[in-house]
Amino acid sequence: MQMLKSTLAVLTTAALIGASGFAQAGATLDGVKKKGFVQCGVSDGLPGFSVPDAQGKIVGIDADVCRAVAAAVFGDASKVKFSQLNAKERFTALQSGEIDVLSRNTTWTSSRDAGMGLIFAGVTYYDGVGFLVNKKLGVSSAKELDGATICIQAGTTTELNVSDYFRSNGLKYTPITFDTSDESAKSLESGRCDVLTSDKSQLYAQRSKLAAKTDFIVLPETISKEPLGPVVRKGDDEWLNVVKWSLFAMLNAEEAGVSSKNVEEQAKSTKNPDVARLLGADGEYGKDLGLPKDWVVQIVKQVGNYGEIFEKNLGKGTALEIDRGMNALWTNGGIMYAPPVR
């Protein structure tokens, strides 16, 4: 009997492994509904994106994307559990099925989208690699960093971007790599390295945690394109659509002027056909996604539209004080844009 069980286990595992060598996505939405929550992979502690608050609750814009998915599926944004992962762990956790979705300040690239058995569901935040330095270093541009010692988090796109930038500008540097962003920041603070490099949003987040944060500045250069967004396993279009359209719903709601404060009233009384479709007052667009009719209402009511989650987690009223910039809607000078619900 034990041998039979072992044989079945091997056959089951083999059946789950596709040509890519990674476990294939199954009916994720059905599995999520069965267990009663979304298992979401987030960072190991990045202010504004995903970090425990004083009560131990994971807060941040990446965490709110996962809450939006839970609100869409269950009508309850609290039905989500978080796995805090470092950069090296994140993809393995998704590939293995340990998590249902990865929402962890992760850059969308061709190799990640095509060669890892994964697929990106959209862009939560448009970013780019930059440099954080102590003012006493006396530099005002990245082109003055020749010979610098630079702290970099291992397992990120930053390593290649920095190498490309320094080589193309004829500059030399000495990299020191760390497994976590906190280790990198502490090394900058202690003077072990001259520069901390990462996505600019992460630099602002790490600066907010430094004891003497006003001593540090982010240099003006942005040396790469870093579209950050949620990731799912390839091969499960139904689940991909749920995650993708949960994000798009928040963007469309902001564009339509629908917020957590007025969404219920708008759902009952709107005369705008686009808003009626978005909020389930016209058509069966939730049904197409395997979701309830009021899925967008629940997302916006419980989590907020995109503008609300940006300002709450990253905006001028937070310690990060990040401008919307590229992350403003396309109607307001940015590049944030979502396809319509119709």
C-alpha positions in Angstrom: 0.0 0.0 0.0 2.8 2.4 0.9 4.5 1.7 -2.5 1.2 2.4 -4.3 0.9 5.7 -2.4 4.4 6.7 -3.3 3.9 5.7 -7.0 0.7 7.8 -7.1 2.5 10.8 -5.6 5.2 10.6 -8.2 2.7 10.4 -11.0 0.7 13.3 -9.6 3.8 15.4 -9.4 4.9 14.5 -12.9 1.5 15.4 -14.2 1.8 18.9 -12.7 5.1 19.6 -14.3 4.9 21.1 -17.8 7.5 21.8 -20.5 8.7 24.8 -18.6 9.6 22.7 -15.6 7.3 24.5 -13.3 4.1 23.4 -11.6 1.3 24.3 -14.0 -1.6 26.5 -12.8 -4.8 24.6 -12.2 -8.3 25.9 -11.5 -6.9 28.6 -9.1 -10.2 30.4 -8.7 -12.0 27.2 -7.7 -9.2 26.4 -5.2 -9.3 29.9 -3.7 -13.1 29.7 -3.3 -12.8 26.2 -1.7 -10.2 27.3 0.9 -12.0 30.6 1.5 -9.2 33.1 1.1 -6.5 34.4 -1.3 -2.9 33.6 -0.4 -0.9 36.6 -1.5 2.9 37.0 -1.7 4.2 40.4 -0.6 7.5 41.9 0.3 9.4 41.2 3.5 8.7 44.8 4.6 8.6 47.8 2.2 6.7 50.9 3.5 4.0 52.1 1.1 3.9 48.7 -0.7 3.5 46.0 2.0 4.7 46.2 5.6 3.1 45.3 9.0 1.6 48.2 10.8 1.6 48.7 14.6 -1.1 46.0 15.0 0.6 43.6 12.7 -1.7 44.1 9.8 0.0 44.1 6.3 -0.6 47.5 4.7 0.5 49.1 1.4 -0.6 49.4 -2.2 0.6 45.9 -3.1 -1.4 44.5 -0.2 -4.5 46.5 -1.3 -4.3 44.9 -4.8 -4.7 41.5 -3.1 -7.5 42.8 -0.9 -9.2 44.0 -4.1 -9.0 40.5 -5.5 -10.5 39.1 -2.3 -13.3 41.7 -2.4 -14.1 40.7 -6.0 -14.1 37.0 -5.3 -15.7 36.8 -1.9 -17.3 40.3 -1.4 -15.0 40.5 1.6 -11.6 42.2 1.3 -10.4 40.7 4.6 -10.4 37.2 3.1 -6.7 37.3 2.2 -3.6 35.9 3.9 -0.1 37.2 3.3 3.2 35.5 2.8 6.2 37.9 3.3 8.9 36.9 0.8 12.3 38.3 -0.1 13.4 38.8 -3.7 14.9 35.3 -4.0 11.9 33.5 -2.6 9.1 35.2 -4.5 9.0 33.4 -7.8 9.5 29.9 -6.3 6.6 30.5 -4.0 4.4 31.3 -6.9 5.6 28.6 -9.2 5.2 25.9 -6.5 1.6 27.0 -5.7 2.5 28.2 -2.2 0.8 31.5 -3.0 -2.1 32.3 -5.4 -0.8 35.7 -6.6 2.5 37.6 -6.1 2.0 41.3 -5.5 5.4 42.4 -4.4 7.0 45.4 -6.2 8.0 43.1 -9.0 9.2 44.3 -12.4 7.5 43.1 -15.5 10.2 41.8 -18.0 10.2 39.6 -21.0 12.2 36.8 -19.3 9.9 36.7 -16.3 6.8 36.8 -18.5 8.0 34.1 -21.0 10.6 31.9 -19.3 9.4 31.2 -15.8 5.9 29.8 -16.2 4.5 33.1 -14.9 2.5 36.0 -16.4 2.0 39.6 -15.3 -1.6 40.8 -14.8 -1.0 44.5 -15.2 0.9 47.5 -13.7 0.3 48.7 -10.2 3.1 51.3 -10.2 5.4 52.6 -12.9 8.9 53.0 -11.4 12.6 53.2 -12.3 16.0 52.5 -10.7 17.6 55.4 -8.9 20.3 56.1 -6.3 20.1 57.2 -2.7 23.1 58.9 -1.1 24.1 60.7 2.0 24.4 64.5 1.4 27.9 64.5 2.8 29.0 62.5 -0.2 28.8 65.8 -2.1 27.3 64.5 -5.3 24.2 65.8 -7.2 24.2 63.4 -10.2 24.7 59.7 -10.7 27.4 60.5 -13.2 29.5 61.6 -10.3 29.5 58.2 -8.7 32.7 56.8 -10.4 34.4 54.5 -8.0 31.5 54.3 -5.6 30.6 51.3 -3.4 27.0 50.5 -4.1 24.5 48.4 -2.0 22.2 46.3 -4.1 19.5 43.8 -3.2 20.3 40.4 -4.8 17.8 38.7 -7.1 16.5 41.9 -8.6 16.6 43.6 -12.0 18.6 46.4 -10.4 21.8 44.4 -10.6 21.8 44.3 -14.4 20.4 47.9 -14.8 23.2 49.4 -12.6 25.9 47.3 -14.5 24.6 48.6 -17.8 24.4 52.2 -16.7 27.9 52.3 -15.3 29.4 50.5 -18.3 27.6 52.8 -20.8 28.8 55.9 -19.0 32.4 54.7 -18.5 32.2 54.5 -14.7 33.4 52.0 -12.2 31.8 50.8 -9.0 32.0 48.1 -6.4 28.7 46.2 -5.7 27.8 44.8 -2.3 24.7 42.5 -2.5 22.2 41.7 0.3 19.2 39.4 0.5 16.8 42.0 1.9 16.2 45.7 1.3 16.5 46.4 5.0 20.0 45.0 5.1 21.0 47.2 2.1 19.6 50.3 3.8 21.3 49.6 7.1 24.6 49.3 5.2 24.1 52.7 3.6 23.2 54.2 7.0 26.3 52.7 8.7 28.6 53.9 5.9 29.5 50.5 4.6 28.5 51.7 1.1 28.4 55.1 -0.5 25.1 54.5 -2.4 22.0 52.5 -2.1 20.4 51.6 -5.5 16.9 50.2 -6.1 13.6 51.3 -7.6 13.0 54.9 -6.6 9.8 54.0 -4.8 11.8 51.6 -2.6 14.5 54.3 -2.0 11.8 56.7 -0.7 10.4 53.9 1.4 13.8 52.9 2.9 14.7 56.6 3.5 11.6 57.0 5.5 12.9 54.4 8.0 16.4 55.9 8.5 17.1 57.6 11.8 18.4 60.7 10.0 16.3 60.6 6.8 16.8 64.3 6.0 20.6 63.6 5.6 19.9 61.5 2.5 18.7 62.4 -1.0 17.5 60.5 -4.1 19.6 61.6 -7.1 17.6 62.9 -10.1 18.5 60.2 -12.6 16.1 57.4 -13.4 18.1 54.8 -15.3 15.5 52.1 -16.2 11.9 51.2 -16.8 10.4 49.3 -13.9 6.7 48.5 -14.4 5.7 46.8 -11.1 2.6 44.6 -11.0 0.9 41.5 -9.8 2.0 38.1 -11.1 0.2 34.7 -11.4 1.0 31.3 -12.8 0.7 30.9 -16.5 -1.9 28.5 -17.8 -4.9 29.6 -15.8 -6.6 32.4 -17.9 -9.6 32.5 -15.5 -7.5 33.5 -12.5 -5.4 35.8 -14.6 -8.5 37.7 -15.6 -9.8 38.0 -12.1 -6.5 39.5 -10.8 -6.1 41.7 -13.9 -9.6 43.1 -13.9 -9.6 43.7 -10.1 -6.7 46.1 -10.7 -8.4 47.6 -13.8 -11.6 48.1 -11.8 -9.8 50.5 -9.4 -8.3 52.5 -12.3 -11.6 52.7 -14.1 -13.4 53.8 -10.9 -11.0 56.6 -10.3 -11.3 57.8 -13.9 -15.1 57.7 -13.6 -15.1 59.6 -10.3 -16.3 56.6 -8.3 -14.8 56.4 -4.9 -15.3 54.5 -1.6 -17.5 57.4 -0.4 -20.0 57.4 -3.3 -19.8 54.0 -5.0 -23.0 52.6 -3.4 -25.0 55.7 -4.4 -23.5 55.6 -7.9 -24.5 52.0 -8.3 -28.1 52.8 -7.6 -28.6 56.1 -9.4 -26.0 56.7 -12.1 -27.2 57.8 -15.5 -23.7 57.3 -17.1 -23.7 54.1 -19.2 -20.0 53.4 -18.6 -20.4 53.7 -14.8 -23.6 51.5 -14.9 -21.6 48.8 -16.7 -18.6 49.2 -14.3 -20.8 48.9 -11.2 -23.0 46.0 -12.4 -26.2 48.1 -12.9 -26.2 47.2 -16.6 -25.0 43.9 -18.1 -23.5 40.7 -16.7 -19.9 41.5 -16.9 -19.1 39.9 -13.5 -20.5 36.7 -14.7 -18.0 36.6 -17.6 -15.2 36.6 -14.9 -16.9 34.1 -12.6 -17.6 36.9 -10.1 -20.7 38.4 -8.5 -22.6 41.2 -10.2 -21.4 43.7 -7.6 -17.7 42.8 -7.7 -16.5 46.3 -8.6 -18.8 47.9 -6.0 -17.2 45.6 -3.3 -13.7 46.4 -4.4 -14.2 50.2 -4.4 -16.3 50.2 -1.2 -13.9 48.1 0.8 -10.5 49.0 -0.7 -10.9 52.2 -2.7 -10.3 53.3 -6.2 -6.7 53.5 -7.5 -6.2 57.2 -6.5 -7.4 56.4 -3.0 -5.0 53.5 -2.4 -2.1 55.5 -3.9 -2.7 58.5 -1.7 -3.3 56.4 1.4 -0.1 54.4 1.0 2.4 56.5 -1.1 1.1 60.0 -1.5 1.9 63.4 -0.1 0.2 62.7 3.2 2.5 59.8 4.0 6.1 59.5 5.1 7.1 58.7 1.5 5.6 61.9 0.0 5.6 60.5 -3.6 4.0 62.5 -6.4 1.6 60.7 -8.8 3.9 61.5 -11.7 3.7 58.8 -14.3 1.2 57.0 -12.1 -1.4 59.7 -12.6 -4.3 58.7 -14.9 -3.8 59.3 -18.6 -6.5 62.0 -18.4 -4.3 63.9 -15.9 -0.9 63.8 -17.4 0.2 60.3 -16.4 0.2 56.9 -18.2 -2.1 54.9 -16.0 -4.8 53.5 -18.3 -7.3 50.6 -18.0 -9.4 48.9 -20.7 -13.2 49.5 -20.2 -15.7 47.1 -18.6 -18.1 46.6 -21.5 
